[in-house]
């Protein structure tokens, strides 16, 4: 069995990678949770640390918390996207093949072969599979399938990696 994907590594691809990566992380490591805790902390420190009437410090604390929450999430996603955007493969087409023998990827700037042990974890989403190892993420959207189908891809990932399914 062989499954082949062909996709363009562009802004939409990387935004999906970022969103999917944080979605599969443990609950406390989701961006909304991390920056929610930060926002509550910033607001609480402001309210407790400023000696003025609550009518003044309440709205300011709320504004600071909202800035920490929404600004932190946006800045984190933007920073990660900027790091991806300046890679040599940005805007290029990539072909990635999964088989029982391993994984093969090729594009304009890179060509590689990996054994399944290179990606010990996988996450199945309704619209694709994410292969993971420390420091490396490989997002394979079902919409990019050229050979095979999502069920074949799931079977390969399940038989060669620890697969987790997220709805």
C-alpha positions in Angstrom: 0.0 0.0 0.0 1.3 3.5 -0.9 -0.2 6.9 -0.3 1.1 10.0 -2.1 0.4 13.6 -1.4 1.2 16.7 -3.5 0.7 20.1 -2.0 2.1 23.6 -2.0 3.8 24.9 1.1 2.2 28.3 1.3 0.7 30.7 3.9 -2.5 28.6 4.1 -0.6 25.4 4.6 1.5 26.9 7.5 -1.5 28.5 9.2 -3.1 25.1 9.2 0.1 23.5 10.6 0.2 26.0 13.4 -3.4 25.5 14.3 -3.3 21.7 14.2 -0.1 21.6 16.1 -1.4 23.5 19.1 -4.7 21.6 18.9 -3.0 18.3 19.5 -0.9 19.5 22.4 -2.0 18.8 26.1 -4.8 21.0 27.3 -2.6 23.4 29.3 -0.4 24.0 26.3 -3.1 25.3 24.0 -2.5 28.9 23.1 -5.9 30.0 24.5 -5.2 28.4 27.8 -1.7 29.7 28.1 -2.6 33.3 27.3 -5.8 33.0 29.3 -3.7 32.3 32.4 -1.4 35.1 31.5 -4.3 37.5 31.0 -5.8 36.6 34.4 -2.4 37.0 36.0 -1.7 40.4 34.4 -5.2 41.6 35.3 -4.9 40.3 38.9 -1.5 41.9 39.5 -2.8 45.2 38.2 -5.9 45.2 40.3 -4.0 44.1 43.5 -1.0 46.3 42.8 -2.6 49.6 42.1 -4.0 51.8 44.8 -6.9 53.5 43.2 -10.7 53.1 43.1 -12.0 49.9 41.3 -14.0 52.1 38.9 -10.7 53.2 37.4 -8.6 50.1 37.7 -11.3 47.6 36.7 -11.6 48.7 33.1 -7.8 49.1 32.8 -7.3 45.6 34.2 -9.8 44.3 31.7 -8.1 46.0 28.8 -4.7 44.8 29.9 -6.0 41.2 30.2 -7.7 41.4 26.8 -4.4 42.8 25.3 -2.4 40.0 26.9 -4.9 37.3 25.7 -5.6 38.4 22.1 -2.2 40.0 21.5 -0.3 37.1 22.9 -2.1 34.6 20.7 -1.8 36.7 17.6 1.9 37.5 18.2 2.8 33.9 18.8 1.0 32.7 15.7 2.6 35.6 13.7 6.1 34.9 15.0 5.9 31.2 14.2 4.4 31.9 10.7 7.3 34.4 10.1 9.8 31.7 10.9 8.1 29.3 8.4 7.6 32.0 5.8 11.4 32.6 5.3 12.2 29.0 4.7 13.6 28.2 1.3 10.7 25.8 0.5 8.0 28.5 1.0 5.7 28.7 -2.0 7.0 25.4 -3.6 5.3 22.2 -4.4 6.1 19.1 -2.4 5.4 15.4 -3.0 5.3 13.2 0.0 4.8 9.4 -0.1 4.0 7.0 2.7 4.4 3.3 2.4 5.1 0.3 4.6 8.8 0.8 3.8 9.0 4.4 5.1 8.4 8.0 4.0 9.8 9.8 1.0 9.5 13.6 0.5 10.8 15.7 -2.4 10.5 19.3 -3.5 12.6 21.9 -5.3 15.0 22.4 -2.4 14.8 19.1 -0.5 14.6 15.4 -1.0 14.6 12.9 1.8 13.8 9.4 2.9 12.9 8.5 6.5 12.1 5.2 8.3 8.8 5.2 10.2 10.9 5.4 13.4 11.6 9.1 12.5 8.0 9.9 13.2 7.0 8.0 16.3 3.7 9.8 16.8 0.8 10.7 14.4 -2.4 12.5 14.9 -5.4 11.9 12.6 -7.7 14.9 12.0 -10.9 14.9 9.9 -9.0 16.6 7.1 -5.5 15.1 7.3 -2.7 13.5 9.3 0.1 15.1 11.2 3.3 13.2 11.7 5.3 14.3 14.7 8.7 13.9 16.3 10.6 16.3 18.6 11.2 19.5 16.7 9.6 18.3 13.4 6.0 18.5 12.2 4.8 17.0 8.9 1.2 18.0 8.0 -0.4 15.8 5.2 -3.8 17.2 4.2 -6.3 14.8 2.7 -7.1 17.3 0.0 -3.6 16.8 -1.3 -4.0 13.0 -1.8 -2.9 12.0 -5.3 -2.6 8.2 -4.8 -4.5 6.3 -2.1 -7.2 7.5 0.2 -7.5 8.8 3.8 -8.3 5.3 5.1 -5.1 3.9 3.6 -3.1 6.8 5.1 -4.6 6.2 8.5 -3.9 2.5 8.3 -0.2 3.1 7.5 0.2 5.7 10.2 -1.5 3.4 12.8 0.6 0.4 11.9 3.9 2.3 12.0 3.4 5.1 14.6 1.4 5.8 17.8 -1.8 7.2 16.2 -4.2 9.5 18.1 -7.4 10.6 16.5 -8.9 14.1 17.1 -12.3 15.2 15.8 
